[in-house]
Amino acid sequence: MAREYNISKTACLCRSCQKHLEPGSELVATVREAGEELQREDFCLDCWSARPQQADHGLLGSWHSRVPASTEKKKLLVDDELLVNLFQRLEHPDTAAKANFRFVLALILMRKKLLVYDRTEAMEGQETWVMHLRGDDTPV
């Protein structure tokens, strides 16, 4: 079974020099294994450049980023209610394009934990996923 890992957001603090990272400033974020968990560490650019190469032992990944402004809101393309409504309206697609689009919506809703996978069934010679919307046991 797939395992879910939660990687924290930036703490706005350099792991090496403990300097506060100001909004808009560049940083290097890293992820490494810490027992059974993944641990995020942020570095200011100076400390990242000066680190010894052996410090990369156990490093799973790194990326450059910027500290977000505290007033910056996450931009939503569409809200969850609209996605669920569109998914329900496409329940009986009359074209392959609509069926494919409904499948993509299902993947998005599953990622948002609004649609829950139950099982796979063979229907009319095809594999079909049986799911339900969170809070409603009616299969879709």
N, C-alpha and C positions, 0 to 999 in steps of 0.2 A: 504494500500500500504506500502511496506517495506520502511524503512527510512535508509538513508545512513549516517554513522557517520565517520568523519575523525579524527583520533587520531594522533597528531603531533609526530614527531621524538623527540629524546632527545635534550634538549637545553644545555646539558653538564653542568648543574648547579644544585647543591643540593637545594631543596626547603626550607630546614630548615636553614642550616648554610651559604648558598650562596657560598659555595666553588666550584671552577671550577673542573669538573670531567675530568680527563685526559684520552686520548684514551687508551683503554685496561683495564681501572679500572672497578671494579664491581659496580653495582648500583641496586637499587630496584625501578622499575617503577610502578606507580599506575594510575588507571583511576577512576574518580568519576564524578557524575553528577554535572553540573554547569548550572542550569537553563535548557535550551533546548539543551545544548551541553554537550559533554563529554570532560573532562579536564584531561590532563596527567600531573603528577607530578613525578619528579625523586628525589631520596634520596641517599646520600652516605650510606654505610653500618653502620657507627657509628650512624648517625642520625636516621636511620630506627630502629636500636636496642633500642635506647633511647626514642623513641616516646611514648607518653601516649596512652593507649589502646583506650581511647575515641576518639582519632584522626582517628580511623578506621570508625567512623560513616559516612555513605554515600559512603563508598568505594565500588566500583563495582568489582575491581580485582587488583591483584598485581603480579609481576613477577620479577625474578632476570635476569639481563642482563649485558652486558659489553658495554662500550662506544666504538663505532666503530672507527677505524683509519680513518683519514680524506682522506687518499689516497685509502682506500678500496673501490673497485667497486663492485656493485651488480653482482653476477654471473648469466648469462643468459644461460639456457640450450639450447633453440632455439629462434630465433628471430620471431617477429610477422608475417613477410612476409611468412616465411616457414610454420607457423601454418595455415595461411589463404590458402596457396597453397595446403597443404595437405587436409584441409577441403573441398576445391573445387574439388579436384581429387577424393574424396570419395562420390561424389554427388549421384551416383547410385550404392550403395554397393551390392555385389552379395552374401555376407554371413552375418549371424547375428553378427559375431565378428566385421566385418568392420562397420556395422551399429552402433553397440555399441561404437566402437572407435570414429566414427564421432560424436556421441552424446556427448562423453567426450570432444572432441575438441570444440564442440559448447559451452559447459559450460565454457571452458577455454577462448574462444574468447568473450563470453558474459561478463565474469569477467574483461577482458581487455578492455571492451567497444568497441570492434571491430565488434561484431555481436549484433544486436538489435532485441529483441523479439517483435513481432507484435501481434500475436493472436494464439489461438489453434483452429484447425479444425478437424472434423472427416473425415478421408480418409480411405476407404477400411476397415471400422470397427475398425480403430485404431485412437487414439488421435495423432495428428501431430502438432508440433510447426511450425508456419510460422514466419520466421525471414528475416532480410536483413543485408548485410554487410554495415558498416558505410560508407557513401559517395556513395552508390549504392542502389537505391530503388528496384532492382530486387529481388523478393521474393525467398528465399531458404527454 
